[in-house]
Amino acid sequence: MPEHALASRAGRFILGMRFDALPSDVVACARRCVLDLVGVAAAGSTLPSARLACDHAVEHMAGRRRSARLLFDGRRASLPGAAFAGAATIDALDAHDGHVLTKGHAGVAVLPALLAYADDQPVDARELLCGIVLGYEIGTRAGIALHASVADYHCSGAWNALACAALGARRYGMDEAQLRHALGIAEYWGPRGQILRVCEAPSMLKDGSSWGAHAGVSATLLAAEGYTGAPAITVEREPAYWGDLGTRYRIREQYFKAYPVCRWAQPAIEAALALRREHGIDASHITSIVIESFREAIALGSRCLVPATSDEAQYSVTYAVAAALVTGRVGADEVNAAPGDAPIARLLALTRLVHAEEFSRRFPAERWARVRIELRDGRVLLSPPTQARGGPENPLSDGELSAKYRALASPILGEARTARIEALVAALPDDDAGPALVEELLTAAGHPTSHYVHPTVPVAANITT
């Protein structure tokens, strides 16, 4: 298919999507994605990286003529600045959804960009849901295409920027030529950060989605003024990933995390928790832990063996497994407790990581781990090969996803506001639900908005105990 034909196909999908044409289960997927992202954003808004990003956006990314409020903050910045801050807020707690073949996340940038546009030009509930679906479809395909066309493994901001540009082009009524330039600018300026470097040495950089959102919204505004940037190579020269737009919905393929840590650590958490439940393990009796997993999981936090911050704990498979064995859970309390938990620190010293080639061969489409535990009474406990929960093949139920949302959001927003937001998400696409939801999400969460001191967040957000 010629390059321009591919661009035209994508353009018709982006600019011509109609809510009434969306399958009902796709709309339901969009509601699930929104609810999950909102819960993660509420909990993330308390963390230092989110507060610093929001303060930075307000101070250094102000909009002179046009502005938007920041997610769960309420202060204003430019549209790119608001999207930047919102994505940083969600990314602050690694509990948001993703797709196995992108090895990353679309929604973390899509929702903040959509909110920035909606605060600039009000949006109804149907268009809000169209935007969510559209963002996931464009972002997920752009991510898969990027990974297939280049050797390096880049952060999510490298490709979710295109989703943010597509949303803006639709919101502001661009034609296909302007859209083509917006996508090209977003692709070129999206941050191609070395994500494996951050996985090995975790920091506040996370997955680069804050700058992906900023680049995507900026691309829209520039293209609207006549700035050129076409073509977007991942759209126009990768036909294998775009031919089924409108028939195969990639939003159906997203996974949802049971625990607020990197997805790559979650198979080992499941294996450890299963052994703990089955054998009634007392963590103080453990003398050795061996974790077998795929290469990328083994590398998580490898340059930071004893996490000292929440950001480091979220990217540490050893810390996550130790916390699971000590507490029986891995929630925001556990990842935000690093450092200082002596029982967890004891297990970190007893843990060994082993690369399992059989699991690496199945990555990224599948993520597996196996855990071996020795006890001081001489018993050796070995889990079967275990997958992470939450993907299309073993999904979290609506009840589990709701419980995760409430556990993350309630301590920050209060029970009444948490319930009110959940009801609004469930009511989409009712006419009044969209504007009311946007207003809730762009109002401050109720904590200090600057000069924030790192807390131990009083929230417990995991599904399994």
C-alpha positions as CSV (number, residue, x, y, z in Angstrom):
1,M,0.0,0.0,0.0
2,P,1.5,3.4,-1.0
3,E,2.6,5.7,1.8
4,H,0.0,8.3,1.2
5,A,-2.7,5.7,1.0
6,L,-1.7,4.5,4.5
7,A,-1.8,8.1,5.7
8,S,-5.2,8.6,4.2
9,R,-6.5,5.4,5.8
10,A,-5.2,6.6,9.2
11,G,-6.6,10.0,8.6
12,R,-10.1,8.8,7.8
13,F,-10.0,6.7,10.9
14,I,-8.8,9.5,13.2
15,L,-11.0,12.3,11.8
16,G,-14.0,10.2,10.9
17,M,-14.5,7.9,13.9
18,R,-18.1,7.9,15.1
19,F,-19.2,6.8,18.6
20,D,-22.2,5.0,17.2
21,A,-19.9,2.7,15.1
22,L,-17.8,1.5,18.1
23,P,-18.6,-2.0,19.3
24,S,-20.1,-2.0,22.8
25,D,-17.2,-4.1,24.3
26,V,-14.7,-1.5,22.9
27,V,-16.6,1.2,24.7
28,A,-16.5,-0.9,27.9
29,C,-12.8,-1.3,27.5
30,A,-12.4,2.5,27.2
31,R,-14.3,2.9,30.5
32,R,-12.1,0.3,32.2
33,C,-9.0,2.2,30.9
34,V,-10.2,5.5,32.2
35,L,-11.1,4.2,35.7
36,D,-7.7,2.5,36.0
37,L,-5.8,5.6,34.9
38,V,-7.7,7.8,37.2
39,G,-6.9,5.7,40.3
40,V,-3.2,5.6,39.4
41,A,-3.2,9.3,38.8
42,A,-4.8,10.0,42.2
43,A,-2.1,7.9,44.0
44,G,0.7,9.2,41.8
45,S,-0.2,12.8,42.5
46,T,1.2,12.5,46.0
47,L,4.7,11.3,44.9
48,P,7.7,13.6,44.5
49,S,8.2,13.1,40.8
50,A,4.6,14.2,40.1
51,R,4.8,17.2,42.3
52,L,8.1,18.3,40.8
53,A,6.7,17.9,37.3
54,C,3.5,19.8,38.1
55,D,5.5,22.7,39.7
56,H,7.8,22.7,36.7
57,A,4.8,22.9,34.2
58,V,3.2,25.8,36.1
59,E,6.5,27.7,36.4
60,H,8.1,27.1,33.1
61,M,5.4,26.0,30.7
62,A,2.8,28.7,31.2
63,G,0.3,29.5,28.4
64,R,-0.2,33.1,27.5
65,R,-3.4,32.9,25.5
66,R,-4.5,29.3,25.9
67,S,-4.1,27.1,29.0
68,A,-5.5,24.0,30.7
69,R,-5.7,22.8,34.2
70,L,-3.4,20.1,35.5
71,L,-4.7,16.6,36.4
72,F,-5.7,16.5,40.1
73,D,-3.9,19.7,40.6
74,G,-6.1,22.5,39.3
75,R,-3.4,25.0,38.5
76,R,-2.9,26.1,34.9
77,A,-0.2,25.6,32.3
78,S,0.0,25.7,28.5
79,L,-1.8,22.8,26.8
80,P,1.5,20.9,26.2
81,G,2.5,21.7,29.8
82,A,-0.8,20.4,31.2
83,A,-0.4,17.2,29.2
84,F,3.3,16.9,30.4
85,A,2.3,17.2,34.0
86,G,-0.6,14.8,33.8
87,A,1.4,12.1,32.1
88,A,4.1,12.6,34.8
89,T,1.5,12.2,37.5
90,I,0.2,8.9,36.1
91,D,3.8,7.7,35.4
92,A,4.8,8.5,39.0
93,L,3.2,5.2,40.2
94,D,3.9,2.3,37.8
95,A,0.4,0.8,38.1
96,H,-1.1,1.8,34.7
97,D,-2.2,-0.3,31.8
98,G,-0.1,-1.4,28.8
99,H,0.3,-3.6,25.8
100,V,2.7,-6.5,25.6
101,L,3.9,-5.8,22.0
102,T,4.6,-2.2,22.7
103,K,6.4,-3.1,25.9
104,G,5.0,0.1,27.2
105,H,1.9,2.3,27.8
106,A,-0.5,4.4,25.7
107,G,-3.1,5.6,28.2
108,V,-0.6,7.4,30.4
109,A,-0.2,10.1,27.7
110,V,-3.6,9.8,26.0
111,L,-5.8,10.7,29.0
112,P,-3.8,13.8,30.0
113,A,-3.6,15.1,26.4
114,L,-7.4,14.5,26.0
115,L,-8.1,16.4,29.2
116,A,-5.9,19.3,28.1
117,Y,-7.8,19.6,24.8
118,A,-11.1,19.2,26.7
119,D,-10.3,22.0,29.1
120,D,-9.4,24.2,26.1
121,Q,-12.5,23.2,24.1
122,P,-15.3,21.4,26.1
123,V,-16.0,17.8,25.0
124,D,-19.1,15.7,25.4
125,A,-19.1,12.2,26.8
126,R,-19.3,10.4,23.5
127,E,-16.3,12.3,22.1
128,L,-14.4,11.7,25.3
129,L,-14.8,7.9,24.8
130,C,-14.0,8.3,21.1
131,G,-10.8,10.0,22.1
132,I,-9.8,7.2,24.5
133,V,-10.4,4.5,21.9
134,L,-8.6,6.6,19.2
135,G,-5.6,7.3,21.4
136,Y,-5.1,3.6,22.2
137,E,-5.5,2.5,18.6
138,I,-3.0,5.0,17.2
139,G,-0.6,4.8,20.2
140,T,-0.5,1.0,20.3
141,R,0.1,0.6,16.6
142,A,2.7,3.3,16.5
143,G,4.5,1.5,19.4
144,I,4.4,-1.9,17.7
145,A,5.6,-0.4,14.4
146,L,8.5,1.5,16.1
147,H,9.7,-1.7,17.8
148,A,9.5,-3.6,14.6
149,S,11.4,-1.0,12.5
150,V,14.3,-0.1,14.7
151,A,16.8,-2.0,16.7
152,D,16.7,0.0,19.9
153,Y,14.1,-0.3,22.6
154,H,12.7,3.1,23.2
155,C,10.5,4.6,26.0
156,S,6.8,4.9,25.5
157,G,7.0,8.6,24.9
158,A,8.6,7.9,21.6
159,W,5.3,6.6,20.2
160,N,2.5,7.7,22.5
161,A,3.3,11.2,21.2
162,L,1.6,10.2,18.0
163,A,-1.6,9.3,19.8
164,C,-1.6,12.7,21.5
165,A,-1.2,14.5,18.1
166,A,-4.0,12.4,16.5
167,L,-6.3,13.4,19.4
168,G,-5.5,17.1,18.9
169,A,-6.0,16.9,15.1
170,R,-9.4,15.5,15.6
171,R,-10.3,17.9,18.4
172,Y,-9.4,21.0,16.4
173,G,-10.9,19.9,13.1
174,M,-7.7,19.6,11.1
175,D,-7.7,18.2,7.5
176,E,-5.8,15.2,6.5
177,A,-2.8,17.2,5.3
178,Q,-2.5,19.0,8.7
179,L,-2.9,15.7,10.5
180,R,-0.1,14.1,8.5
181,H,2.2,16.9,9.5
182,A,1.1,16.6,13.2
183,L,1.9,12.9,13.2
184,G,5.2,13.5,11.6
185,I,6.2,16.2,14.0
186,A,5.2,14.1,17.0
187,E,7.1,11.1,15.7
188,Y,10.3,13.2,15.1
189,W,10.2,15.0,18.4
190,G,8.9,12.1,20.6
191,P,11.6,11.2,23.1
192,R,13.5,8.1,22.0
193,G,14.8,7.6,25.5
194,Q,16.8,4.5,26.4
195,I,14.2,2.8,28.5
196,L,16.4,-0.2,29.5
197,R,18.8,2.3,31.1
198,V,16.0,3.4,33.4
199,C,15.0,-0.2,34.0
200,E,18.5,-1.0,35.2
201,A,19.0,2.3,37.1
202,P,15.5,3.5,38.1
203,S,14.8,7.2,38.5
204,M,12.0,9.7,38.1
205,L,12.4,9.6,34.3
206,K,10.2,6.5,34.1
207,D,8.9,5.8,30.6
208,G,9.3,9.2,29.0
209,S,5.5,9.6,28.6
210,S,5.5,13.1,30.0
211,W,7.6,14.4,27.2
212,G,5.7,12.2,24.7
213,A,2.5,13.9,25.7
214,H,4.2,17.3,25.5
215,A,5.6,16.5,22.0
216,G,2.3,15.2,20.8
217,V,0.2,18.2,21.9
218,S,2.9,20.6,20.7
219,A,2.9,18.9,17.3
220,T,-0.9,19.5,17.0
221,L,-0.6,23.2,17.8
222,L,2.4,23.7,15.4
223,A,0.7,21.8,12.5
224,A,-2.4,23.9,13.0
225,E,-0.2,27.0,12.4
226,G,1.4,25.6,9.2
227,Y,4.5,23.9,10.6
228,T,5.5,20.9,8.5
229,G,6.8,17.5,9.6
230,A,5.4,14.7,7.4
231,P,5.8,11.8,7.0
232,A,5.5,9.8,10.1
233,I,7.5,6.7,9.1
234,T,5.9,4.4,11.7
235,V,2.5,5.2,10.1
236,E,3.2,5.5,6.4
237,R,5.9,2.9,5.9
238,E,4.7,0.1,8.2
239,P,1.5,-1.2,6.5
240,A,1.3,-4.4,8.5
241,Y,0.2,-2.5,11.6
242,W,-2.4,-0.1,10.1
243,G,-4.4,-2.1,7.6
244,D,-6.9,-3.3,10.2
245,L,-7.8,0.1,11.7
246,G,-11.5,0.0,12.6
247,T,-11.8,-3.7,12.5
248,R,-9.2,-4.9,15.0
249,Y,-9.3,-2.8,18.2
250,R,-6.0,-2.9,20.1
251,I,-7.7,-1.4,23.2
252,R,-9.1,-4.9,23.7
253,E,-5.5,-6.2,24.1
254,Q,-4.4,-3.9,26.9
255,Y,-3.3,-5.5,30.2
256,F,-4.1,-4.1,33.7
257,K,-1.7,-4.4,36.5
258,A,-2.5,-6.1,39.8
259,Y,0.4,-4.4,41.5
260,P,2.0,-0.9,41.2
261,V,5.4,-2.1,39.8
262,C,6.8,-2.8,36.4
263,R,4.9,-5.5,34.5
264,W,8.0,-7.5,34.1
265,A,8.2,-8.1,37.9
266,Q,4.6,-9.3,38.2
267,P,5.0,-13.0,37.2
268,A,7.5,-13.4,40.0
269,I,5.2,-11.7,42.5
270,E,2.3,-14.0,41.5
271,A,4.6,-17.0,42.0
272,A,5.9,-15.8,45.4
273,L,2.4,-15.0,46.7
274,A,1.1,-18.4,45.5
275,L,3.8,-20.2,47.5
276,R,3.2,-18.0,50.5
277,R,-0.5,-18.8,50.5
278,E,-0.1,-22.6,49.8
279,H,2.6,-23.2,52.4
280,G,1.9,-20.5,55.0
281,I,5.4,-19.1,54.7
282,D,6.8,-17.1,57.6
283,A,9.3,-14.7,55.9
284,S,11.6,-14.8,58.9
285,H,12.1,-18.5,58.2
286,I,13.4,-18.0,54.6
287,T,17.0,-18.7,54.0
288,S,17.2,-18.4,50.2
289,I,15.2,-17.1,47.3
290,V,15.9,-17.8,43.6
291,I,13.9,-15.9,40.9
292,E,14.0,-17.3,37.4
293,S,12.6,-15.0,34.6
294,F,13.3,-13.5,31.2
295,R,16.3,-11.3,30.6
296,E,14.6,-8.0,30.9
297,A,13.0,-8.8,34.2
298,I,16.3,-10.0,35.6
299,A,17.9,-6.7,34.7
300,L,15.2,-4.6,36.5
301,G,16.9,-2.6,39.2
302,S,20.2,-4.4,38.6
303,R,22.2,-1.2,39.2
304,C,20.2,-0.5,42.4
305,L,20.2,-3.6,44.5
306,V,18.7,-2.0,47.6
307,P,15.9,0.5,46.6
308,A,16.0,3.7,48.5
309,T,13.0,5.4,46.8
310,S,9.6,4.5,45.5
311,D,10.8,4.9,41.9
312,E,13.6,2.4,42.5
313,A,11.3,0.0,44.3
314,Q,8.8,0.1,41.4
315,Y,11.5,-1.2,39.0
316,S,13.0,-3.9,41.3
317,V,11.8,-7.5,40.9
318,T,13.8,-8.5,44.0
319,Y,12.2,-5.8,46.1
320,A,8.7,-6.7,44.8
321,V,9.1,-10.4,45.6
322,A,10.6,-9.7,49.1
323,A,7.7,-7.3,49.9
324,A,5.2,-10.0,48.7
325,L,6.7,-12.6,51.0
326,V,7.0,-10.3,54.0
327,T,3.6,-8.6,53.8
328,G,1.5,-10.9,51.6
329,R,0.8,-8.0,49.3
330,V,2.5,-5.5,46.9
331,G,0.6,-2.2,47.0
332,A,1.5,1.5,47.1
333,D,2.3,1.2,50.8
334,E,4.9,-1.4,50.1
335,V,6.6,0.4,47.2
336,N,6.6,3.7,48.9
337,A,8.0,2.3,52.1
338,A,11.5,1.8,50.6
339,P,13.9,2.3,52.3
340,G,13.8,1.2,55.9
341,D,11.9,-2.1,56.0
342,A,14.3,-4.4,57.8
343,P,12.5,-7.7,57.0
344,I,12.4,-6.8,53.3
345,A,16.0,-5.8,53.4
346,R,17.0,-9.1,54.9
347,L,15.3,-11.0,52.1
348,L,17.0,-8.8,49.4
349,A,20.3,-10.1,50.7
350,L,19.1,-13.7,50.3
351,T,17.8,-13.4,46.8
352,R,19.5,-14.5,43.6
353,L,18.3,-13.8,40.0
354,V,18.7,-16.4,37.2
355,H,18.1,-15.8,33.6
356,A,15.8,-18.5,32.1
357,E,16.2,-18.8,28.3
358,E,12.9,-20.6,28.0
359,F,11.1,-17.5,29.3
360,S,13.2,-15.1,27.2
361,R,12.1,-16.9,24.1
362,R,8.5,-16.1,24.9
363,F,9.0,-12.4,25.6
364,P,7.5,-9.9,24.9
365,A,4.3,-11.7,23.9
366,E,4.4,-13.6,27.2
367,R,6.0,-12.8,30.6
368,W,6.9,-15.8,32.8
369,A,8.8,-16.4,36.1
370,R,9.5,-19.2,38.6
371,V,10.4,-18.8,42.2
372,R,12.3,-21.2,44.5
373,I,12.3,-20.7,48.3
374,E,14.4,-22.5,50.9
375,L,13.3,-22.5,54.5
376,R,15.4,-23.0,57.6
377,D,13.6,-26.3,58.3
378,G,15.1,-27.7,55.2
379,R,12.1,-27.5,52.9
380,V,12.6,-26.3,49.3
381,L,9.5,-24.8,47.7
382,L,9.3,-24.4,43.9
383,S,6.5,-22.6,42.0
384,P,5.4,-23.7,38.6
385,P,6.1,-21.3,35.7
386,T,3.8,-18.4,36.3
387,Q,2.4,-15.6,34.3
388,A,1.3,-12.1,35.3
389,R,-2.4,-11.6,35.7
390,G,-4.4,-8.9,34.0
391,G,-3.9,-9.6,30.3
392,P,-6.7,-10.6,27.9
393,E,-5.9,-14.2,28.5
394,N,-6.4,-13.9,32.3
395,P,-8.1,-10.5,32.9
396,L,-8.8,-8.7,36.1
397,S,-12.5,-8.7,36.7
398,D,-14.5,-5.5,36.8
399,G,-14.8,-6.0,40.5
400,E,-11.0,-6.4,40.9
401,L,-10.4,-3.3,38.8
402,S,-12.9,-1.3,40.9
403,A,-11.2,-2.5,44.1
404,K,-7.8,-1.4,42.8
405,Y,-9.2,2.0,41.8
406,R,-10.8,2.6,45.2
407,A,-7.7,1.4,47.1
408,L,-5.6,3.8,45.2
409,A,-7.9,6.8,45.0
410,S,-9.9,6.8,48.3
411,P,-7.0,7.8,50.6
412,I,-6.1,10.7,48.4
413,L,-9.6,11.9,47.2
414,G,-11.8,10.7,50.0
415,E,-14.5,8.1,49.7
416,A,-17.2,10.4,48.5
417,R,-15.2,11.9,45.6
418,T,-13.8,8.5,44.7
419,A,-17.3,7.1,44.4
420,R,-18.5,10.1,42.5
421,I,-15.8,9.7,39.9
422,E,-16.4,6.0,39.6
423,A,-20.1,6.6,39.0
424,L,-19.3,9.2,36.3
425,V,-17.0,6.8,34.5
426,A,-19.6,4.1,34.6
427,A,-22.3,6.5,33.3
428,L,-20.3,7.3,30.1
429,P,-21.6,8.1,27.5
430,D,-24.5,9.8,29.2
431,D,-24.6,13.5,28.2
432,D,-23.8,15.0,31.5
433,A,-21.1,12.5,32.6
434,G,-18.3,13.7,30.3
435,P,-18.1,17.4,31.3
436,A,-18.7,16.5,35.0
437,L,-15.9,13.9,34.9
438,V,-13.5,16.3,33.3
439,E,-14.2,18.9,36.0
440,E,-13.6,16.3,38.7
441,L,-10.2,15.3,37.2
442,L,-9.0,18.8,36.8
443,T,-9.7,19.8,40.4
444,A,-7.0,19.6,43.0
445,A,-6.8,16.3,44.8
446,G,-6.7,18.0,48.2
447,H,-3.0,17.8,49.0
448,P,-0.3,20.6,48.9
449,T,0.5,21.7,45.4
450,S,4.1,22.8,45.8
451,H,7.2,22.2,47.9
452,Y,6.0,18.7,48.6
453,V,7.8,16.5,51.0
454,H,8.1,12.8,50.1
455,P,5.5,10.9,52.2
456,T,4.8,7.2,52.9
457,V,1.5,7.1,51.0
458,P,-1.3,5.7,53.2
459,V,-2.8,3.6,50.5
460,A,-2.9,-0.2,49.9
461,A,-3.5,-1.0,46.3
462,N,-3.2,-4.7,45.4
463,I,-5.8,-7.2,44.5
464,T,-4.5,-10.4,45.9
465,T,-3.5,-11.1,49.5
